[in-house]
C-alpha cells in the first residue's frame, strides 16, 4: 500500500510540474487563438473574390513570416473527409474551403500527401513499406490546392499550401532548421514555418508549412522563373549514361504540356561524354560552383542521409540504384542547373550515431566502398557510394571550394552558436502550440502508446536531443 501511495504521489507531483510549465510557458501573447468557423454547416460556396482581399494584395513573404505561427482552417464535407481518411495513400483530392484571417477561399482542393516515411505508422496496414489502409494518426501531411478547378486567383501569390505533419520528427524543428541553413548558405531552398491547422472545427495540431517546389517557387527565387522544375531525376544514370527522355518527362513538375527537356538533357549528355580531365569544366558551364558546393557542405553537415547522395539499390547491379528527395530547377535564360533540397525530417539524426539504419549512409563525403559496386548495410539494404557516380564524383573534385565553404559554415553557424540560437528561438516559438495539442488530444489518456499526438515531455526530450546533435556537428 505504501508503494502505491508513493507512486500516486509521484504522479501528482509530475502533473503539478507540467501544470507550472504550461502556465510559465504561455504568456498572454502566446496563447493560441480560439477555434472558430464562419461556415457552421460545412457549406462550400463558390466565392468570387472582390479583389481587395489581403491574400490577393500581399505576396508569399506574408505566409512565410518567420516571426508568426498563423492559424489555417479547412472545412470539408464530412462524407469527403471520411473518403480520404479511408485511404490517405490514394492521395485523392476532395473539395474544401480554406479560411484564413477573415477570408474564405472556396472551393479549393485538399488531399493527404506523403511518401513511405510520411505514412509510416499512421495507416491501418502495418506494412509501412507499402502504405495502405485507413488513417490512424491524428495528423497526416496535407496539400491544399488553391488553383483548384482552374481557379486563377492565387493565395498570397501561391498555388499550393503544404502542411507537413512531422510525425517522424518529435521535435518538429529539423525540417525548418535545415531549410533555413541551406538558404543562409546561398542555396535556394523552400521556405518553411510552423502553422496551426483546424479541420472541421477540430484542432488538428501544429504542422510545418513548407513551400511547394513549383512554378511559383521558381518565379520567387529566379525572378523570371523561365524553366522547368524536375523531381527526383538524375541527369546521368549510375553507370554514367545519359538519363532517358522518358525519365526526364515523367519527372517534370512544371510545363508538362511543352515537354521541353532540352537543357537538362544537354547537361546529361555533356556529363556522359565527359572525362576526368574535363568534367569540372562541364559542371562549371552548367552550374554555379559556390552554390552547389554550399549545398554539399550543408547536406553533409546536417547528415541528410535520405537525400540525393544516398543511392538505394535493388540488387547488385549499379543501374538498379536510385536516389530521391531533391528537385532540379533549370534556368533556361542563363543555362544553369540548380539542385533544390527536399524532405528534411530525418536530418541531424546521424551526426552522433546512425539513428536510422535504413537511411544511414556508410561513406563520408568522397568515400568509396566495395570498389564502386552495390553493397549491403547492417539491415541488408543495399547502397552505392555516391562518389562512384559521375556527377557527384566531379563535385568531389572541387575540394578547395568545398573546404573553403565548409570553414565558412563552421565559423559562421557552428562555432559562434548561431545555429543553436536559431533552434532555441523556434523551440520557444512553438512550445505553446505543442502544449496546446497535448492538452486537447491527450486529455484523459494515461497510456503513452495510446496518446494521439506528441506530448510536451516527448517534444521537450526530442528538442534537447536535436540540440545535442547540432552541437555534435564539429
N, C-alpha and C positions, 0 to 999 in steps of 0.2 A: 504494500500500500504506500509505503514511504517513497518507493521508487516511482510509482505512478504519480504521486503528488508532485515530486520533483520534476518529472517530465512535463507535467501540466504547467508548472511554474516557469520552466524554460520557454515553453511555447508562448505563454502570455507575455513574457519578457521580450521575446523576439518580435511579437506583434506590436508591442509598445514602441520598440526601437524603430520598426518600419513606419509606424504612425508618425513619429518625430521626424524621420527622414522626409516623409511626404509633406508635412507642414513646413519644414525648413526649406525644402527644395522649391516649392511652388510659391513664388512671390505673386502679388496681385496681377502684375502684367504677364506672368507666365501661365496663369490659369487658362486652360483650354476654353474656347468659345462654346456656348451651348449647342447641342444638336437640334436643328430645326429644319423644316422644309416648307416651301411655299407651293408644293404640289401634293396636297393631302391625299388625293385619291389615285395616285400613280398615273395621272393623266399625262400623256406625252404629246403636247400640242406641237404643231408645226409653226414655230415662231420666226417671223421675218424681222430681223434686226432693224432698228430705226437708223443706225449709223453713228449715233453718239455714245454707244456703249463703251465702257472702259476697255473691254477686251478687243475692241476694234481700233481704238486710238493708241493704245500702248504697245510697245514691242516686247519681244520674248525675255528681255532682261528683267521685266517685272516678275515673270513666273520664276526665274532662276535667281532671284534676290537672295543672297546667302544669309541675310540678317533675319529672315522671316520663316516661320513654319505656318503655311497657309492651309485652309480647310477647303476641300472639294467634296461635292455631294453628287451622287448618282441616284437617279430614280429609274428603276427597271420594272416592267410589269412582272408581277410575281411568277406567272407561268413562264416568262422568258428567263428569269433568274433561275428558276428550277431547272430549265432546259440546259443552261450552260453549267450549272452545278452538277448535273448528272453526268457530264462528260467534258470536263475542262480541257483535256488534251486534244479535243477536236478543234479547239481554237476558233469556234464559230461565233460570228458577230450576231448580236441582237440589238434592237433599238433601245435607246435610253435618252434621258435628259440629263444634262450637266448643269449643276447650279453652283455658281461661284460669285461670292461677294455681291449679291443682289441681282446678278444677271442669270438668266436661264437660256441655255443653248439647246435647242431641241428641234428635230431629233439628232442624236449622234449615234455612232456605233460603239458597242462595248464587247470585248471578248477577254477571256483568260489567255495568258501568253506564257511561254517559257520553253526551255529545253528540258532535257532529262533531269538536270540538277534542280531546276525550279519546281518541278512537280514531285521530286523525291520525298517520300514520307507523307505526302499530302493528298494522295488519291487512294481509293479503297483497295486497289490491286497492289499487293506488297512487292511485286516485281518492279523495282524502281528503274531498271534498265529499259523497260517498255511501258511507259506511263499509260495507265488506263484506269477506268473506274470513276466513282463519284468523288466529289470534294469532301475531304475530312478535316482540313485545316481551316482555321478562322480566316487566314489571309492567303490569297494566291495573287501572283502578279497579273495586272490587268492593263489592257490598252484601250484608250478612248480615241476613236477616230472622229475628228471634227469634220473632215471633208467627206462625211457620210452621205450617200445618195447624191453625189455631185454638188454638195454644198460649197459655195465659193468663198464664203467668209471664213477667215482664219481666227484662231483663238490666240490673241497676243502674238500674231504672226506665225503661229504653229499649226500644223495639220494634225498632229497626234500628241497625246499625252501618254507616258508610260509610267505606271505605278508599280514599282518593284517591291515584292513582299519582304525580301531579305530574310526569309525563314532560315536559310542556312547560316547566315551570319548573325549570331545573337547580339553582337554589339551594334549592329545596323549602321556601322560607320565606315567599313572598309571600302565600299564602293565609292562613296563621296570623297573620301580622303585620297583615294587612288587617282580619280579623275582630276582632282584639284592639283595633285603633284605633276601629272602629265602636262596640264595647262601651264603651271608655273614654270615648267622647264621648256616651254615653247612648242609643245606638241598639241595640235588641235584635237580636243577631246570633248565628248559630250558633257554638258553642264548637268550638275546633279544637286538637288536639295532634298529636304525632308518635307513631307506633307501629310496631313490628316485626311483620311478618306471615310466618308459616310455613305453607306449603301442602303437605300430604302429605309431611311430614318434611323438605321442602326450603325453605331460607330464600329467601323471595321478595324481601324488601327492606324499606326504610323507606317508610312511607306517611303521608299526612296523614289522621288520624282526625277527621272533621268531622261535626258534628251534623246529623242529618236534620231538615228542617223539616216537622214533622207535629204530631199532637195532643200528643205528649209535649213537644215544644218549646213549644207554646202553653201547656201547663199549668205548665211551669217558669218561663216569663217573665211570664205573665199570670195566675198563681195559679190561679183557677178555670178559665181556659182555655176559656171558653164562646164559641165562634165558629168560623168556617171558616178554613182555610188555602187560598189560591189560588196557583197557579203561573203566572206569565207571562201575566197578562191585565190590560189597562189599563182603568180604569173608563170611559173615553171613547175613541172611535176618533180617529185623527189629524185627521179633519175636524171634530171637536167633537161628534159624535153619541154618544149613549149606546151602550155595548157591547151586543151581543146576549145574550139569556138563554142561548142555546146556548154561546156562548163562556165565559160565567161557569160554567156547569155542567160543561163539559169541563175547566175549569181547577181544579175542586175537588180538593183533596188530602185532605180530611177530611170526614166526614159526607156521603159521596157519596150514600147512600141517601135522606137527607132532602131534598137539593137545595134547601135554603132559602137563596136568594141575595138576600134582601130588602135587607140593609144595603148591600152593595157596589153593588147596582143602584140603590138610593136615592141613594147617593153619586154614581154616574154620572149619574143623571137631574138631580140638583141642579147638577152641573158643566155638563152640556149646556145647561141652561136659564139659566145664569149669564151675566152681562155683565162687562166690565172693571170696572164700578163696584161690583159686589157679589161677585165671585169670591173675594176674600180672605175674606169672611165665610163663604162656603161651606166653604173649606178649614179655617178656624178651628173651624167646627162639627164637622167630621168627623175632624180630625187634630190632633195635638199639634205646635204650630209649632216649638218648640225641638228636638223630636225629628227632624222631617223636615228642618229646616234644618241640623241636625248631620249628618244623612245626606248632604245635598248637599255640605257642607263637606268631609267625609272622602272621598266619592266623587270629587270634583273634585281634591282634593289628591293622592290616590293614582292618579289618572287611570284609573279603572275604565271604560275606553272601550268595553268589550264588555258594558256593563250597561244599565240602564233608560233612560239618556239617549242611547243610540245607536239611532237609528231606521234600520234597514236597509230599503231599498226595492227592490221587484222591477222597477218600471218608473217612468215619470214621473208617475204619479198618486199623490196623497197617501195614499189609502186602501190602497195596496199596501205601505205601510211598517209595520214592526212592530219591537218591542224585545224583549229577553229578559234572562235571568239576574237574576231577582228573585222574591220572593214577597210576598203580602199576607196579613196576619192581621187579621181583623175582630173587635174586642172588642164582642160584642153587648150586654154588660151596660152598658158606658159609651158605646156607639155611636161608637167610634173606629176608624179605619183606620190600620194600621201597615205601612210598607214595609220589607221584610226583605232585606238584601243577600245575594247568592249568586254563586258561581263567580269566585274571585279570583286564579286562577293567572296572569293577564296584567296584574295591577296593577303600578304604578310604571314599567312599561317605556316609557311615552310621556312621561315627565317631561322628560328631556333631549332626546330626539328620538323621532319616531314609529318605533318598532322593528318594528311590525306594521302595514303599510298596510291590511290587511283590516279590522282592528278600530279603527284610529285615527279619532278624531273631529276634524273640522275646526274646529268652533266652540268658543270658550271659553264659560263659563257665561253664559247670557243672550244669546249671539251669534246672529245670524240671517244665513243665506246664501241667495242666489238667490230672494229675495222669497218665502220660505216654500214654495218648490216643491222637489221632489227634485232633487239634483244629483249629478254623478259625481265620484268621488275619483280619485286618481292611478292606481289599478289598475282603474278602470272600475266599481267597485261604487258603487251609488247610496245616498245617505243624505238624511235630512231633519233640519233643525236642531231640536233638542229644544224650544227656546223657541217654536216655532211651534205646538205642540200645547197644548191648553187648560190641562191640569193643571200641566205644567212652567212654562208662561207665568205662571201665578198664583204658583207658588213663586218665580220670578224677581222678582216684585214685592215680596217680603219682603226687600228689600235691606238694611234696617237690621239685622234679625235675622241675616241671613246674614253681614254684615260683623262684627258683634259676636262671633258664634261662630267665625268664621274667625280673628279676632285671638286669641281664647282658644286655639284649636287651635295656632296658630303659637307662642304664648308657652309653652304647657304641653307641647308634644310635639316641636317642631322646634328652636326657639332654645336650649332647655335640653338638647338631645340625648337626650331621654327615648326617642324612637323609635329612634335609633341604638343606645342602650344595650340596649333590649329585643331588637333584632336581634342584637346581639353575644352576648347571653345564650343565645338559642336556637340560634345558629350553633355555639356551643361545646357546647351540649347534644347536638346531633345529629351532630356531627363524627365521633365513634367509629363510628356506625352507617353513615355514608356510607363510611367506610374499610372497615368490615366487608363491605358489599355489593360494593364494588370488589374486595376480595381474593377473595371467593367466586365471583363471576360472571365476572370478567375475567381470572382466572388463566390465564396462558399465551397470552392474546390480545394481540398486539402492534399490529395494525392498528386504528386508532381507530374507524373506521366499523363494525367488526365487534364492538366491545365491547358487552356485553349490558346494562350499566347505567352510570349516571353515574359517571365516575371521580372520585377525590378531587381531582385537578388541575382538572378541568372544574367541579366543585362549588365549589371554592375561588375560581376566577375568577368564576363566576356570583354568588357571595355578595358578592364585592368590587364587582361591577358594581351589584348591588342596593343596596349601601351608598352608592355614588356617586349613584344615582338618588334615594335617600331624602334625601341631603344637598342634592339639587337642587330640593327642594320649594319652597324660598324663591326 
